[in-house]
């Protein structure tokens, strides 16, 4: 079973790194916060290295 990424929007500062690095999985919502709209839009490795690992506030997590 594939992992699903989740953005804690209460912690998100709207830096857009995840949406820029993984546009197939992340986008910015109307409030200027990131959201993961499609975890299958990028590989788990790409989401980990290009979104989770570079998030300056650590608000992107894997959920079961």
N, C-alpha and C positions, 0 to 999 in steps of 0.2 A: 504494500500500500504506500502510495506516494505521500510525502510530507506536505503540509499546507502551511504557508507563511501567513503571519498575522502582524499587523501594525497596531501598536498601542497609540491611538490618536491623541490621547491625553498627554503623552510624552513627546510626540512628534513636533519638531520645530519647523517643518516645511522646507528643509534644505534642498529637496528634489534630487538628491544623489541616487536614491533607489530608482526613481522614475526615469532618470537620465541613463543610468547604467543597465537597467532591466525593464525597458518599456513594455515588453510583452507580459510582464507580471504585475508591475506597479504603475500607478498613476496618481495624480494629485486630485483630491476631491474639491468640492465647491468651497470648503472652509480653508483651503490651502494646506491640507494635511495629506500625507501619503496614505494610500490604501493598496492592498494586494487584491487585485480584481481577478487574477488568474494564475494560480501557482503552477499550472502546467504550461504557462507561457514562457518559462525559462527552466533550465535544468536546476536540480537541487544544488549542484556545485556552483552554478552561476549565481543563484539567489544567495547562497551562503557567502561567496567571495565578493560579489559586486553590490550586495545590498546589506545583508546582516553585518558582515565584518567591517564595512566602511561607514555604517550609520553612526554619526557623531554622538547620538544620545542613547544608542542601544535599544531603540523602541520596536525593532523588528524581531520576531521570534517564530520558532516552529511550534505548531500546535498539533496534537495527536488527533 
